């Protein structure tokens, strides 16, 4: 299988996928806490979220999610032909395709 994820103005493409699962997720950032990018970088191999910056832990840049907000996204976990596991988070659109590139399923990333 092939996984294609649209992110900003380009596509991320992962091939030779053996096994895949995905689940919708929602993270609530408490009113009294800053968004912790470090925990995201530890949990996910790849983060493709339009509304989450890539700054360092608690840098507090203007693009970081604000306290009291929610982040809605989809988590995908897949294994490749070498049985290596990858976990990613995205909030755009993804397509699961067969080995010939034909779409099997459209996965909405929950913007």
Phi and psi in degrees as a GROMACS rama.xvg file:
@    title "Ramachandran Plot"
@    xaxis  label "Phi"
@    yaxis  label "Psi"
@TYPE xy
-126.595  138.321  UNK-2
-114.879  125.295  UNK-3
-119.564  127.296  UNK-4
-123.396  125.841  UNK-5
-80.6862  128.532  UNK-6
-142.889  116.384  UNK-7
54.2637  -116.833  UNK-8
-107.37  20.441  UNK-9
-145.853  176.005  UNK-10
-115.575  141.162  UNK-11
-102.318  128.304  UNK-12
-125.856  128.926  UNK-13
-122.219  126.778  UNK-14
-113.127  172.509  UNK-15
55.5655  44.5665  UNK-16
-84.3178  131.363  UNK-17
-93.6593  -42.4662  UNK-18
-142.358  140.679  UNK-19
-148.011  141.96  UNK-20
-141.192  151.054  UNK-21
-142.653  149.75  UNK-22
-144.084  138.217  UNK-23
-69.2777  144.133  UNK-24
-134.414  151.384  UNK-25
-137.777  128.176  UNK-26
-113.054  127.847  UNK-27
-102.839  124.654  UNK-28
-91.9382  115.287  UNK-29
-58.5001  153.991  UNK-30
-58.1986  -30.1222  UNK-31
-100.238  15.7803  UNK-32
-131.855  150.928  UNK-33
-86.6567  154.4  UNK-34
-68.8488  131.704  UNK-35
-103.587  97.1393  UNK-36
-68.5797  -25.0112  UNK-37
-61.7134  -43.377  UNK-38
-63.325  -34.7898  UNK-39
-66.1213  -42.5387  UNK-40
-68.0002  -26.5332  UNK-41
-79.5452  -33.3301  UNK-42
-81.7422  -38.6077  UNK-43
-112.2  140.775  UNK-44
-73.194  -36.6985  UNK-45
-138.859  133.76  UNK-46
-121.986  117.16  UNK-47
-120.804  70.5729  UNK-48
-115.045  127.134  UNK-49
-65.4733  -34.444  UNK-50
-106.689  22.4463  UNK-51
-128.095  124.57  UNK-52
-77.4249  176.118  UNK-53
-116.311  27.0462  UNK-54
-71.9093  177.138  UNK-55
-73.5788  173.77  UNK-56
-56.1185  122.596  UNK-57
52.8921  35.5313  UNK-58
-68.5033  -23.504  UNK-59
69.7613  31.8278  UNK-60
-68.2141  167.587  UNK-61
-69.1148  -16.8204  UNK-62
-91.6499  -10.0482  UNK-63
-65.3556  143.708  UNK-64
-58.9306  140.374  UNK-65
-85.2941  152.709  UNK-66
-55.6222  142.079  UNK-67
86.723  1.79311  UNK-68
-101.416  168.61  UNK-69
-118.028  145.86  UNK-70
-116.243  119.945  UNK-71
-106.623  131.182  UNK-72
-157.217  176.548  UNK-73
-118.324  136.366  UNK-74
-102.13  129.293  UNK-75
-119.079  133.293  UNK-76
-121.657  127.097  UNK-77
-142.649  158.88  UNK-78
-116.082  139.878  UNK-79
-95.7215  -173.254  UNK-80
-62.6552  -23.122  UNK-81
-89.0372  4.17462  UNK-82
69.5492  17.8892  UNK-83
-77.3655  138.416  UNK-84
-102.963  138.915  UNK-85
-128.61  142.08  UNK-86
-125.728  129.162  UNK-87
-136.456  159.699  UNK-88
-123.013  135.69  UNK-89
-148.467  157.353  UNK-90
-131.759  25.7294  UNK-91
-111.888  -123.139  UNK-92
-133.25  143.973  UNK-93
-134.754  155.597  UNK-94
-128.627  128.44  UNK-95
-95.5542  123.204  UNK-96
-122.047  157.922  UNK-97
-76.4833  -179.893  UNK-98
-65.2014  -18.5021  UNK-99
-89.2272  -4.0698  UNK-100
94.3042  3.30236  UNK-101
-80.3459  132.665  UNK-102
-64.6849  128.678  UNK-103
-99.164  -41.2925  UNK-104
-151.644  141.86  UNK-105
-100.161  129.787  UNK-106
-116.191  118.369  UNK-107
-88.608  128.88  UNK-108
-85.3103  3.7283  UNK-109
68.9983  67.1771  UNK-110
